[in-house]
């Protein structure tokens, strides 16, 4: 009995020390990186750049001038199967977490320790990707990851989940100069979003991981393999039936 009480006291002390250490770490991170972070409220007014389009007298598109292809779409105009495909493969707990998936962060942290400070893949939620795509550089360093986490939590406070998803699917690069899902649907299939099949939506949703290497123009075999993985994820999380 004495041993049990002693162990409980030790556990209580260790737990208290852990809480104090975590609080101190959070205070240090906020003081070190917080003041320099951009104001995420600007995302509410973001206007994504579109190429200059030239039409004929009968309203037919003659040319599109600009390096990027982008056709921003509103959240309510994005088919559910398109959104579900991205959520399944990129962030299955998107509607449950506050911008940060702590299980994913632990996995990413282990990668950092193994790589000596270089941040690898994994751990980024959709909200964290929005933070990175709009505000941060692409370098894979622990400092950037800390800022990404802090910005993601602020974005979740400032915007709704629907607004975050809309920003995400309109901003992401999907290969062949296509930025956003609507542009990708046109580039790869010559279709609007509501014309995409489930398989086509899944293929596009698989592109953010490596858009230049996984797209069906550059590497059709890998694109199909990635598409099948996305479909498997959609089945696993309950978005589709077998």
N, C-alpha and C positions, 0 to 999 in steps of 0.2 A: 504493500500500500504506500509506504514512504517513497519507494522508488517511482511509483506511478505519479505521485504528487510532485516529486522532484522533476520528472520528465515534463510534466504539464507546465510547471513554472518556467523551465528552460524554453519550452516551445512558445510560451506566452511572451517571454523576453525577446526571443528571436523574431517572433512575429511583429512585435512593437518596433524593434530595430529596423526590420524590413520596411515597415510603413514609413518610419522617419527617413530612411534612406531614399525611398521612392519619392517622398514629398520633397526632399532636398534636391533630388535629381530633376524633378519637374520644375522646381523653382529656378534652378540653374539654366535649364533649357529655355524656359520662357524668357528669362532675363537676357540670355545670350543671343537668341535668335528672334524672339518675338518682336522687338522694336523695328527690325528691318524688313519684316514681311509686308507684302503689298496688301491693299484693302480689297478683300474678296467681293465687296459689294459692287464693284465695277462689272462683275459678271452678269448682273441683272440687265445691264445696258449694252452688253457686247454685241457688236455687229461684225459677223464674219465676212472677210473679204471674198468677193466673187469675181470671176473673170469677166471681162467686157464681152458681151454678146452682141453680134450684129445680125439683124433680121432683114429679110427681103420685104417688099411691099405687101406680099400675101402672108406675112408673119411666119415665114419659114426661117429657121436658123441657118445663117450662111457661114458664120465663123465664130469661134470663141477665142479671145485673145487674153493670154495670161499663162503663167507657168502652172498654176494650180486649177484643178477642176473642183468646183464646190457648188452645191445646190442646197442651201439650208432648208430644213423642214421643221415644222412645229411638232411638238410631242404628240399631239392628238392625231397627226397625220402619219405617224410611224406605225406600221402594222405590229400587232402584238407578237407575232412569231419572230419578227426581226429583233425586237427588244429582248425577248426571251432567249434568243440564240446568244446574244452578247452577254446577258446576265449569267447564263449557264456556264459559259466558258471563261469569262473574265472575273465574275464576282457573284457567286451563287447566293451569298448572304447580303446582297446589296440593300435590301429593304429592312434588314434586321440590325445592322451595325451603325454606329454613329460616324461613319466616314473612315474608320480604321478597323480592320479585322485583326484582332490581336493574335489569333492563332497563326495567321499568315505572317505577321510581324516576327513572331518567334522563329518561324522557319527561316525568314530572311535574315534575322539576326545571327542564326547559326551559320548561314552562308558567309556573312561578314567576318565572323571569327575565323572561319576556315580559310578565307581569302586574304586575311591580313589587312582588312579595312576597305577592300573593294566590294561595293555592293553588287550583287548579282541579280538574277531575276526572282520573281515571286514576292508575294506579300502586298502587292499594290492593289487596292480596291479601285473601283471605277471612279470614286470621288478623288482618290489620290492621283489617278491618271489625269483627271481634269486639272487638278492643282499643278501637276508637272507640265502638262501641255500648254497651259495658259500663262504660267508664271515663272517656271524654272528652266534651267539649262538641262541638257540630256546627260550630263556627266554622272557616272555611277559612283558617288561618294557618300559616306555616312552623313556628312553635313547636309547634303541635299535631301537625303531621306528624312532627316529630322524635320526640315522645313516642309517637306511634302506632307508629312503626318500632321503637323500643326495647321497648315493651310487647309487640309482636307476636313479637319474638325471645324474650322471656322466656316468653310463652305457649307457644311451640313447645317450650321446654325443660321446661315444667311439665305439659303435656297431650299426649295422642296426637292424631294427625291426625283420628281418628274422634271424639274428644271435642270437638275444635274445630269440626268440621262440625256436630255435634249442637247445640252452642251457637248456631252461626250460623243454622241453618235454623229454630230455635225462637225466636230473638230478633228477627229482621228484621221491619220494618214492610212490609206488602204491600198497603196501601190498604184503605179501607172498614173501619177499626178492626181489621183482621186482622193479628195479630202471629204470625209463624211459618207454616210451610207447611201444617200441619194445619188451622189456622183459615182460611187462604186457600182451601184445597180445599173447605171447608164453605161459606164466604161466596160464592164465585164459581160453584161447581158442585154444592153440596149432596152432596158425596162425601167418603169417607175417602181417605187417600193411596193405598191399594192399589187403589182404584177408578178413579183418574185414568188417562186415556189419555196417550200420549206427547205429543200436541199440547197437552193441558191442562196437563201438567207443565211443558212448555216455556213456555207463556204465564205461568204463575206465576213461573217462574225469571227471566223478563224484567222483573218488576216492581220489584226493588230500585233500579234506575236512576232511576225516577221513579214511585213507586207511585200517587200521586194523579192523574197525567196519563196513565199507560199502562195502567191497569186497564180491563177490558172493560165495566164499568158506566159509567165516566166517559167513556171514549173507545174504543169497540170497534174502530175502524179502526186507530188507533195500536197498540192491544193486539195485533191480528193481525199488523201489520208487525213489531212487536218479537218476537212468538212465532216468526215465520218466520226472523228473524235468529238466535234461539237455536237453532232446528233446524239452520240452516246451520252454526253454530259446532259443534254436536254432530257433524255430518257431517264437518266439517273436522278435528276432533281425534280422530275414529275411534270415537265412542261409538255411532253408528248407521250403518246402510248406506243407500244411496240407494234 
